[in-house]
């Protein structure tokens, strides 16, 4: 009765071996251990998927968390008749969408994997998203779509997997199924637990999961029974399921089976024949059928309705009033949430500090507490975003550094994730350096296609949360713990790549580029200097990435707008370490240095400590007094240094 | 019989409450739940510590992983008579070493905590370090020093805690004791498990730990029995121990006890009297005694003997030979390891790719497999370093982004940790973007006091591993997957902050600053351009941080060395995204832009994909052909653009 599925598994093995040998690289042995597990899932009616409506929320999802098994993933779609043999043989080629690790460049792939241990968290986001959408749609549905995640036994060492485990049982995600491929061998040898299925089972159960053990992960009958068990569970059983299968790495080719030193190595061309012979007769024409889900009115598409990037509803922050930008973040989430049913909010146990709790109090059904597990939070948000939700996530900016790898990977999944990091900079004061984000601008700028905002007052913060909705990319909003005075009227417009010139005169001696809390220090400095007859231009670069290149060029005299006065003395002030932040962002814009510019960068240059915000801004020399001092110094010394060099040049050319 | 310890606990409560109220911020309720647990540990003879020899390896270690309980930590040393009441009342003040979260500025603190979930991993490193040193010293010892880690029940949601749990049992660390303070309440409400001690116990046991449950974490008798049980375990029992104690947040002050919304809030001044009254009579003079460990010859100090930063032993990489820099990393570890008994090596399941396995094969007793858990690896290395070891750790550079928070925190612990990230850049080829480190330079530069090296050939790589030994700071070495030709002779010297001018003439039209794989592309470009009569200067900036500011200034004409020709056209080429990398590092050095400079930055500007290294370097326009093209373009257009601006200036001044 299983002869066809056996033929299909032969084809999968054939494709995996031939495609990796043709590519000259890849991980065939990792694929071979999961052939029967995946072949049975796809072609015995357990995985529900409609290729003609792959946007539909009614489809099951499959995530290869062990992304290096990509050749098997592609082979499955070949065996399903959705891609060709030529596609299979284009593996890892530059012009092919069939990359070394899965990416959404192949249309049936939702998310990029390959940095291990992230897939289950993404699955949690999708499983939660499916339940959320069905609940919001008030549609009765017979079979809830499932999210299947293939996990490797090496990657389960990643703590993030256990973050996903604990949160999946907490949220009762009985539509989430993890398939643990226990092939015993990692890249350089045996895993911590080898084939100790009992311990894997104990751990999964302790984390609130139902477990099903498959003693022989290559026995189709045993695998079928496991999947049947999952299908036939009463919906009252609210636990997620982990299928723990003992498999053999390299299964099917004797000289690869359960051997060390074959990880990430294809079968050499001169042994290909020997390997293929072991598959015996392969029917290259056999094709399997994937069960299509029944269409259900009101649940055709992932997206929940058009996102409205309309103008911010008017807010009444009174000019001069003291409001923290982090509070404006919460205010904006609430008004945005009213207009956008797709908007969901996640926070890592800090919602009463980030003000995400304002949204929680208004839309509890769209707020998801992620507890203190930032890595999982980012990947869960990615899962939500791939179903058409727009997730806003928040924590202390310092702790988001923990999820840099997940943020990095989210970009390769085209994840539309909005991140807010609060309590940025030394200005948080007495909690000390562990709580101060001083590398976060650098981190978020380094993501190639990210957008980075750093508002200085509640009005700009509120508006920039709206702006972040209008971008389809990863967006980062840096907020401040301290209350700061309102600078802008509620009519003021803020744009991606914009800036605000707060102070300017026809005879400015210097220009101060800054953002966030130091905008206020710069304005105080402006007043001080003005008393002494020194004019400085003050610019709020609230959009750190993309940065307002035109305004910078025009002001420093490298631009082409001749109506503006040119300023040679540039000062950048930021509450961040000197590397990769606002200072370097400004420098990187001054490409053609065809005018004489003196550049001074005030940033956090000493390891901070506990103290008051005022003491720390002074200690790091990024407060008003330091700005005043530096401006005077620059204006005093600039001419001299200038003169020196001119002489030097004269001497040279002499 | 427990009257004195009860008096001491009263004093601890008094100090916690008064110090946080005096500071006007802090987390008293978090401290109050752990008073009896810590008071009994310190003053009933379980914690062995000699304040006069706090460098001794014979001391037990205590890590407050729940760093926000710092006021309790300080109170313990006050109750031990080691610090004064004034010290306690200086909590969180700018000039005090008693910060909001513990830092080594207070001499009895080993590591900074406050980013939750890291303490247990650090404890794993210390427990492993203690066992390693005792084993290497061949000294018989009656009582093995213990490492005690106080963990909060909120932070146990962090996956890193479970990475520490699995590795601690894997390495049989029976000298590691975790004390889980289950006070039920996190910052914004109840934890996932609340007071469900059973589930905590099941999880810890499933991860291979022995567990002891304390039903009343404020009952000194029950706590004593738990610690006695730990002390009296047969040394044949190889399991680490977790003490799981049910406690009450805010214990001792009725209006704080088990209440929401008191996290991170001190008792208001106007309720201080009311709170203190509940402590009844406090004896401010009572002092407890901490048991001192017996001195053991040969084990007085943490450090294992002087580190030898001697010259690299001669290596014979033949000029022109093809050797990957990652392989040279392994070679250097071996020769360094012969001279330095303090050197230990950790890797996250990639040792056969990073070449850390060369060290493993030579010094198995000093190599520690960390499996696929990068966060834990960094914190374990920090633990080792605080005992005087010098840990070198490695993985794919892309995956080290996962441990950014742990690296960030290591700097606040003055951790002497050496990190090697391999497989950097798009030049790894067909594995695709998930495996490519393109943000790692930005990440490692952003750490305030880090050193960052990016060698281009095996000779410089080998030498820079030696240089990293000579720094006492966090050091990062970026290595390349591909084999690259040997450029340097084995006599060549490489220094922190150095560079190599590889090509230079008296009439160079442009200078190319680069590092790593693109050094070779730049040299190919140099030859191409030379054929066409264009001279370019090529500089290998192998020390990205600190960067060779003097050479940059001298070459681009902002320096003072008049013997060198001045070059106006600057080109930076790097296999990294454009943000926070080499390009911005160079820009940030050109502070006084008093000469006319055209700056061109070649970096990875498109999301990469699978392909050959050659295809990807071409796709991203960072290969020789792209450099040749850009050089010609720059030289063609520079004069024009220059002229334009001059005109603009003339118009302005007119």
Interface residues (C-beta under 8 A of the other chain):
Chain A: X23 X24 X25 X26 X67 X92 X93 X94 X96 X99 X100 X101 X103 X105 X112 X113 X114 X115 X116 X117 X154 X155 X157 X158 X159 X160 X161 X162 X163 X166 X167 X170 X186 X187 X188 X189 X191 X192 X199 X202 X203 X205 X206 X207 X208 X261 X349 X350 X351 X352 X353 X357 X369 X371 X372 X373 X374 X375 X376 X398 X399 X401 X402 X404 X405 X406 X408 X409 X411 X412 X429 X430 X431 X432 X433 X434 X435 X438 X439 X442 X443 X445 X446 X447 X448 X449 X545 X557 X558 X560 X562 X566 X577 X578 X579 X580 X581 X583 X584 X585 X587 X588 X590 X591 X592 X593 X594 X595 X596 X597 X598 X599 X600 X601 X604 X605 X607 X609 X610 X611 X612 X615 X616 X619 X641 X642 X644 X645 X648 X649 X651 X652
Chain B: X23 X25 X26 X67 X92 X93 X94 X96 X99 X100 X101 X103 X105 X112 X113 X114 X115 X116 X117 X154 X155 X157 X158 X159 X160 X161 X162 X163 X166 X167 X170 X186 X187 X188 X189 X191 X192 X199 X202 X203 X205 X206 X207 X208 X261 X349 X350 X351 X352 X353 X357 X369 X371 X372 X373 X375 X376 X398 X399 X401 X402 X404 X405 X406 X408 X409 X411 X412 X430 X431 X432 X433 X434 X435 X438 X439 X442 X443 X445 X446 X447 X448 X449 X545 X557 X558 X560 X562 X566 X577 X578 X579 X580 X581 X583 X584 X585 X587 X588 X590 X591 X592 X593 X594 X595 X596 X597 X598 X599 X600 X601 X604 X605 X606 X607 X609 X610 X611 X612 X615 X616 X619 X641 X642 X644 X645 X646 X648 X649 X651 X652
